[in-house]
Amino acid sequence: MENDYTVLQVRLHSKRLPHKLLLPLKGGTIFEHVLVRLAAAVIPKGVVIATTKDTEPLIKETADDHGAPIITGSENDVLSRFVKSVRSFNIDNVVRATGDNPLVSIEYIDRALALHKASGADLTTYPDLPYGTGIEVIKGDILCEIDRLSGDMYEREHITQYIYRNENRFFIERGTPDPSLSRPDLKLTVDTEDDYKKMVDIYEKLYMGVPIKLQEVISYLDKGLVKS
């Protein structure tokens, strides 16, 4: 049986929206909602948080409460944090998640992992999901290979870019989501103050103590009910 984990990359020093991890949404902080959603996936054995040493003290209590171990490393060399996580937990397949996506799809974590295993891909993704709801699955040994090969800091900060830039060398599986969820036109991440206000509105209207279903969010947005 393969050893699969979600690795959540987070840091507090966002240039556009500092400390956004700790901003409140109905029912908790952005960070807490991300952890709850990631932990609800069935196939991964757990969530590992890959962060920086200065971020760790501010998130450790919450991480401990959710049973999520922390790996620390370079702020900009995110790849090195992932490789450290792979080696520390002997991970075969990494689900790459980020801390600014409080509507990450629980269902498509499991679907992406299942597709990844069935296809034997090096990287698996569902690119047509709303932006901020999908994840990437990468073989752990591929991340270690990229770590050896790439000295480009953009590729090391955005850890799958080496694969996309050298697609002829890798097997990338791009899954097709259900038609009702195939909405790459929608942005559901939190990068800016406006993104955050939009997410607050979504959570105020739709969060009832359990993770919000992605279809509910899409229906709500399509009805034009969210505040602009």
C-alpha positions as CSV (number, residue, x, y, z in Angstrom):
1,M,0.0,0.0,0.0
2,E,1.4,3.4,-1.0
3,N,2.1,6.1,1.6
4,D,0.1,9.2,0.5
5,Y,-0.1,12.5,2.4
6,T,-1.4,15.9,1.8
7,V,1.4,18.5,2.1
8,L,0.0,22.0,2.9
9,Q,2.3,24.9,2.0
10,V,1.8,28.0,4.1
11,R,3.6,31.1,5.2
12,L,2.3,34.3,6.8
13,H,4.3,36.9,4.8
14,S,2.0,37.2,1.8
15,K,2.8,40.5,0.0
16,R,-0.8,41.2,-1.1
17,L,-2.6,40.1,2.1
18,P,-0.3,39.5,5.1
19,H,-1.3,37.0,7.7
20,K,-4.3,35.9,5.6
21,L,-4.0,32.4,7.1
22,L,-5.2,33.8,10.4
23,L,-8.1,35.9,9.1
24,P,-11.5,34.9,10.4
25,L,-14.2,33.2,8.4
26,K,-17.5,32.0,9.9
27,G,-16.6,29.0,12.1
28,G,-12.8,29.6,12.3
29,T,-9.8,31.0,10.5
30,I,-8.9,30.4,6.9
31,F,-6.2,28.1,8.2
32,E,-8.6,26.1,10.3
33,H,-11.1,25.7,7.4
34,V,-8.3,24.5,5.1
35,L,-7.1,21.9,7.6
36,V,-10.7,20.6,8.2
37,R,-11.3,20.2,4.5
38,L,-8.0,18.5,3.8
39,A,-8.4,16.1,6.7
40,A,-11.9,15.1,5.4
41,A,-10.3,13.4,2.3
42,V,-10.3,9.6,2.7
43,I,-7.2,8.4,0.8
44,P,-4.4,10.5,2.3
45,K,-3.1,9.3,5.6
46,G,-2.8,12.8,7.0
47,V,-1.8,16.4,6.5
48,V,1.8,17.6,6.8
49,I,2.3,21.4,7.1
50,A,5.3,22.7,5.2
51,T,6.0,26.2,6.5
52,T,8.7,28.6,7.6
53,K,10.4,28.9,11.0
54,D,8.8,32.3,11.7
55,T,5.4,31.1,10.8
56,E,5.5,27.9,12.9
57,P,5.0,29.6,16.3
58,L,1.8,31.3,15.1
59,I,0.2,28.2,13.7
60,K,1.5,25.4,15.9
61,E,-1.3,25.3,18.4
62,T,-3.9,25.0,15.7
63,A,-1.8,22.5,13.8
64,D,-1.4,20.4,17.0
65,D,-5.2,20.5,17.6
66,H,-5.7,19.1,14.1
67,G,-3.0,16.5,14.4
68,A,-1.0,18.0,11.6
69,P,2.8,17.8,12.0
70,I,4.9,20.7,10.9
71,I,8.0,20.7,8.7
72,T,10.0,24.0,8.5
73,G,12.4,25.3,5.9
74,S,13.2,28.1,3.4
75,E,10.6,30.8,2.8
76,N,11.1,31.0,-0.9
77,D,12.6,27.5,-1.7
78,V,9.2,25.8,-1.2
79,L,10.5,22.7,-3.1
80,S,13.0,22.1,-0.4
81,R,10.2,22.0,2.2
82,F,8.3,19.5,0.2
83,V,11.3,17.3,-0.3
84,K,12.0,17.4,3.4
85,S,8.4,16.4,4.0
86,V,8.7,13.5,1.5
87,R,11.8,12.2,3.2
88,S,10.6,12.7,6.8
89,F,7.3,10.8,6.2
90,N,8.5,8.5,3.4
91,I,5.7,9.8,1.1
92,D,5.0,8.0,-2.2
93,N,2.4,10.5,-3.5
94,V,2.1,14.1,-2.4
95,V,-1.2,16.0,-2.5
96,R,0.0,19.6,-2.9
97,A,-2.3,22.1,-1.2
98,T,-2.0,25.7,-0.3
99,G,-3.2,27.7,2.6
100,D,-5.1,30.4,0.7
101,N,-7.8,28.0,-0.5
102,P,-10.6,27.6,2.1
103,L,-12.9,26.0,-0.5
104,V,-10.4,23.3,-1.6
105,S,-12.5,20.3,-3.0
106,I,-12.5,17.4,-0.6
107,E,-14.0,15.1,-3.3
108,Y,-11.3,15.9,-5.9
109,I,-8.5,15.2,-3.5
110,D,-9.6,11.6,-3.4
111,R,-10.5,11.6,-7.1
112,A,-7.2,13.0,-8.1
113,L,-5.3,10.5,-6.0
114,A,-7.3,7.6,-7.4
115,L,-6.7,8.8,-11.0
116,H,-3.0,9.3,-10.2
117,K,-2.6,5.8,-9.0
118,A,-4.6,4.2,-11.8
119,S,-2.8,6.1,-14.5
120,G,0.7,5.9,-13.1
121,A,1.2,9.6,-13.7
122,D,4.0,11.7,-12.4
123,L,1.6,14.6,-11.8
124,T,-2.2,14.6,-11.8
125,T,-4.5,17.6,-11.7
126,Y,-8.0,18.7,-12.5
127,P,-7.3,22.1,-14.2
128,D,-10.9,22.9,-15.0
129,L,-12.1,23.1,-11.4
130,P,-12.7,26.6,-10.1
131,Y,-9.4,28.3,-9.4
132,G,-8.5,27.7,-5.7
133,T,-10.5,24.5,-5.3
134,G,-8.2,22.0,-6.9
135,I,-4.9,20.3,-5.9
136,E,-2.0,18.6,-7.6
137,V,-0.8,15.1,-6.9
138,I,2.9,14.4,-7.5
139,K,5.0,11.4,-7.0
140,G,7.4,11.9,-4.1
141,D,10.4,10.6,-6.0
142,I,9.6,13.0,-8.8
143,L,9.8,15.9,-6.4
144,C,13.2,14.6,-5.2
145,E,14.3,14.4,-8.8
146,I,13.3,18.0,-9.5
147,D,15.2,19.0,-6.3
148,R,18.4,17.6,-7.9
149,L,17.8,19.0,-11.3
150,S,16.4,22.5,-10.9
151,G,18.3,25.5,-9.6
152,D,15.7,28.0,-11.0
153,M,14.2,29.9,-8.1
154,Y,10.9,30.3,-9.8
155,E,10.7,26.5,-10.2
156,R,11.7,26.0,-6.6
157,E,9.1,28.4,-5.3
158,H,6.4,27.1,-7.6
159,I,7.3,23.4,-7.3
160,T,5.5,21.8,-10.2
161,Q,6.7,24.4,-12.8
162,Y,9.7,22.3,-13.7
163,I,7.3,19.5,-14.7
164,Y,5.1,21.7,-16.8
165,R,8.1,23.4,-18.5
166,N,9.6,20.0,-19.3
167,E,6.3,18.2,-20.1
168,N,7.9,15.9,-22.7
169,R,9.9,14.3,-19.9
170,F,7.0,13.6,-17.5
171,F,3.5,12.0,-17.6
172,I,0.9,14.6,-16.7
173,E,-2.6,13.4,-16.2
174,R,-5.3,16.1,-16.6
175,G,-8.6,14.9,-15.3
176,T,-12.0,16.1,-16.4
177,P,-14.3,17.2,-13.5
178,D,-18.1,16.7,-13.6
179,P,-19.6,19.2,-16.0
180,S,-21.4,21.2,-13.2
181,L,-18.0,21.7,-11.5
182,S,-16.0,22.5,-14.7
183,R,-15.7,26.2,-14.0
184,P,-12.2,27.5,-14.5
185,D,-13.8,31.0,-14.9
186,L,-14.4,31.1,-11.2
187,K,-11.8,32.3,-8.7
188,L,-12.2,30.9,-5.2
189,T,-8.9,31.6,-3.6
190,V,-7.8,34.3,-1.2
191,D,-5.0,36.5,-2.7
192,T,-6.4,40.0,-2.1
193,E,-8.6,42.0,0.2
194,D,-11.4,41.7,-2.3
195,D,-11.0,37.9,-2.5
196,Y,-11.3,37.8,1.3
197,K,-14.4,39.9,1.4
198,K,-16.0,37.6,-1.2
199,M,-15.0,34.5,0.9
200,V,-16.4,36.1,4.0
201,D,-19.7,36.5,2.2
202,I,-19.8,32.9,1.0
203,Y,-19.0,31.5,4.4
204,E,-21.6,33.8,6.1
205,K,-24.3,32.6,3.8
206,L,-23.4,28.9,3.3
207,Y,-21.4,27.6,6.2
208,M,-23.5,25.6,8.6
209,G,-20.9,23.9,10.7
210,V,-19.7,21.4,8.1
211,P,-17.5,21.9,5.0
212,I,-19.4,23.7,2.3
213,K,-20.0,21.7,-0.9
214,L,-18.4,23.1,-4.0
215,Q,-21.7,22.8,-5.9
216,E,-23.4,25.0,-3.3
217,V,-20.8,27.7,-3.8
218,I,-21.1,27.6,-7.6
219,S,-24.9,27.8,-7.5
220,Y,-24.7,30.7,-5.0
221,L,-22.3,32.6,-7.3
222,D,-24.3,31.9,-10.4
223,K,-27.3,33.4,-8.8
224,G,-25.4,36.6,-8.3
225,L,-26.0,36.6,-4.5
226,V,-22.4,37.2,-3.5
227,K,-21.4,40.8,-2.6
228,S,-19.0,42.4,-5.1
